[in-house]
Amino acid sequence: MSLTITETFGYPATDTSSIAQIQRKSLICPFIKKECWKKFRAGGLVNGTCVVKPPMSAEVIICPDRLYAENFKILSEVAKEAFGREMSLVGPSDMNTVGGKDKVVVFGKRWGRELRVPKNNSDMQGYSADWILAHVDEDGKLQEFVPVEVQTMDTTGSYQGEWYKMNNLELPAECKATTPSMNWENVNKRIIPQLLTKGNVFGREALCRKGLFFVCPTPVYNKLIARLGAVLTPYPMRSGTLTFRCYGLAATCDPGQIRPLRFEEQLTTTIENLKDAFNSTLRLPSMGLMTQTIQRALDSASKARKKSS
């Protein structure tokens, strides 16, 4: 069974209202107000796919810009969690035009610019977070900051066939049909190692008093926890902590409406606790299981060779 596309350009795939159709024809992402960057290699069409549903699990948001709905609500909520109260979020170019002490300057690719921590004096590429929320005083002096990582989930294969079928289009001849699925292996290869590295980098900053925040769809968090195989210990927010904030989408909405983001879960632990869980020997395969698997494969190959001879 393949993935089912459940949302494009911010609207449920089943929504045939004029508002939804106009949005799709515009090719504009309704969350960042720019043309959608998701294009198929074969044919080059902008597909605007926000959400898919694997056959045996809940919907999964596959575009990070989908999490920026409701005017970057997730960043406002992180700022409130980190700094303890509602604050005005402004871009770097507007910091001098917005007064008051409850002000957070936002640095990120979709808002202002992304900041990087150099690895050393000669390597300026360095480390970065998707977002830096900087609490400043009335004179623009930094009081405290919090880094925020935003992560959805990639797919493997291609859902181009499903998208073309859904839109009653003929698949391009150069398109190689491959079965799409969720790239859950990214949890192991990329997400957890990045959290460990960046958590340690920001944990050495005196003004990063509430640690690193990680915002993701709930299925991504659940897969990460399942991969660890150990229960993470809750901690109060402080330097060196990691706070997971998980979001989902409302199950339904009226035609012509965008499903609102729904905050579902939060857990704060420490980078050390995450490292210990990642390196845990709990829930490993039984000892010798790999040997048995290899031997079965050899036996199968041997039988096949005998039959063919």
Secondary structure as UniProt FT lines:
FT   STRAND          4..8
FT   TURN            9..10
FT   STRAND          11..12
FT   TURN            13..14
FT   HELIX           18..26
FT   TURN            30..32
FT   TURN            41..43
FT   STRAND          49..53
FT   TURN            55..56
FT   STRAND          60..61
FT   HELIX           64..68
FT   HELIX           69..83
FT   STRAND          88..90
FT   HELIX           92..94
FT   TURN            95..97
FT   STRAND          103..108
FT   TURN            109..110
FT   STRAND          116..117
FT   TURN            121..122
FT   STRAND          127..128
FT   STRAND          131..136
FT   TURN            138..139
FT   STRAND          142..150
FT   STRAND          155..156
FT   HELIX           160..166
FT   TURN            167..168
FT   TURN            173..174
FT   STRAND          181..182
FT   TURN            184..185
FT   HELIX           187..191
FT   HELIX           192..203
FT   TURN            206..207
FT   TURN            209..210
FT   STRAND          212..217
FT   HELIX           218..228
FT   TURN            239..240
FT   STRAND          241..249
FT   TURN            255..256
FT   STRAND          261..270
FT   HELIX           271..278
FT   TURN            282..283
FT   TURN            287..288
FT   HELIX           289..308
//
